Amino acid sequence: TLGGKLGAAQVHHVVGGDRGWDLSSDVASWSSGRSFRVGDKIWFAYAAAQESIAEVNSPEEYESCDVSNPIRMYTDGIDGIPLDGEGIRYFVSGKEESCKNGLKLHVEVMPFGNPEPEKPRVAVAAAAPTTPSGSARLYGSSVLLLVGLWLCHMAI
């Protein structure tokens, strides 16, 4: 889903796509080529009874799967984490074996905004959505305008 912020799109990234935070989702492949920006949110979905997520401090803790001193542990089964500052953030499975088998994610958070040409950015679906044509956007805007005018008229 998209949320607006002064002309730039806020993206909600569901880590691992439709498989969620799971070894079968190949989180490394899922994250390659994605842009994470200040204002975006990443979502972890997992079976809370079998899994947890630790945000760790350093690349060394990330590589070694060391969760002895995490920034924060996530254990709810669905966790939305705002990307509220630039830099690299490190997330690993709370289960050492899963982490060692690749269930970990590092996210480089870029500055707010988008210096690239604007394109649809929905990270939830497995397949990218099609972009509506100009006429579909115009039609949608016209419908919203008419509904707004109707509501104003009804309020009088």
N, C-alpha and C positions, 0 to 999 in steps of 0.2 A: 504494500500500500504506500501511497505517497502522501506526504503532508507538506504544505507550503511554508516557506520562510523567506519573505521579502524577495520573491522572484526565483529563488533557488530551491531545488527539490530536496527534501529530507528523505533519505532512503532507509527503509527497514530491511536489514539483511537477516534472513533466517539461515543460520549457520548450518551448512550441509544440505540446504534445499529441503526437498520433501522427505528426506530420510532423517533429517535433524542431526544432532550431535551423537554420532554412532560410527563405529569403525567402518561399517559398510558404506558410509557416505563419502569417504575419501576427502576429508576436509581440506587437505592441501590443494587438490585439484579444484575443488569448489571455490577456494579463495583466490586462486591465481587469475590475474587479469581484472579483478574487482577493484574498484576505487572506494575507499572508505574516507569520509570527510567529517569534519567537525559538524555536529548537528544530526548526523545519522545515528541509527540505533542498531545494535546487533542483538539478535534473539537466539537463545540456546533452548532447544526443545529436546528432552531426554527422559528416560525412565528414572525418576528420583530414587526409587528403591534400589536401583542397580548402579547408578552413576552420580557423579558430582563434578563440578568444574571449579578449578582454582585459577584466580588471576595472580600471576607471580610477578616479581619485581625485575628480573634480569634475564638476559639471553642465556646465562649459565644455568639458572633455575629451570628455564624453559627447555633447554637441551637435555638436562639431566633428569627432568621430570620431578624436581625437588619441590614438594608442596609443604615443607615443614614450616615455612614462614610466609604464607600467602598474603597478598594485599587484601583479598576477600575470597571466601568460599561461597559457591552458589549450589543450593541443594533443593530448590523448589520444583524442579522438573520443567519449568518454563521461566526463563529469566531474560528480561529486556535490559540491556546495558547501553546507556547513552554514551556516545563518543563525544565527550565535551571538551576535549583538548587535543592539540596536535601531538604527535609522537607515536612511538611503538608500544603496543599493549600485548601482553602475553597471556594466553589462556591454555590450560592443560587439563586433561582428565584428572580427577581426584584419585583415580585408580592407577597406580604405577604401571601395571601391565598394559592397560589400554593406552596410556600415554606413550610408553615405549614402543607400542605398535602403531603409533602415528596419530592418536587422537589428541591433537593439540593444534592451536591456531595462534599465529602472531598477526597483528593487524597494524599496518602503518596508517595512522590517521593524518590525512592531509588537511590543509587549511579549508575553512568554509568557502563555499562558492565552487564554481566550475569553470576553469580556464579553457576547457575543451568545448567544441561546438555542442550545443544542447541536443541531447537525444534521450529517449525514454530510458529510465533506469528503475526497473522493478526487479528486485532480487529474490522475490518470494517464489515465483513460479519456476518450474523446471524448464519450460520453453518460454522464450521471450514473447511478450505480447506484440500484436501488430499495432502499428501506429495508425491512428485514425486519419482519414484524408482531411484536407482542409475544409471540404464541404461538411463532413461529419462534425468537425470542431465548430464550424459556424452554426450548424443546426443546433448543437448542444448549447451553445452560447445564446442563441435566439430563444430556445425553450426556457433557459434560466431567466432571461430578461423578461419574457412574458409572464412567468410565474411570479417574479418579483413585482411586476406592475400590477398583476391581479391581486397580490397580497396587500399592496399599498392601497388599491382601490377598495378592498374589503374592509380595511382599517378605518376608512373615512366615514 
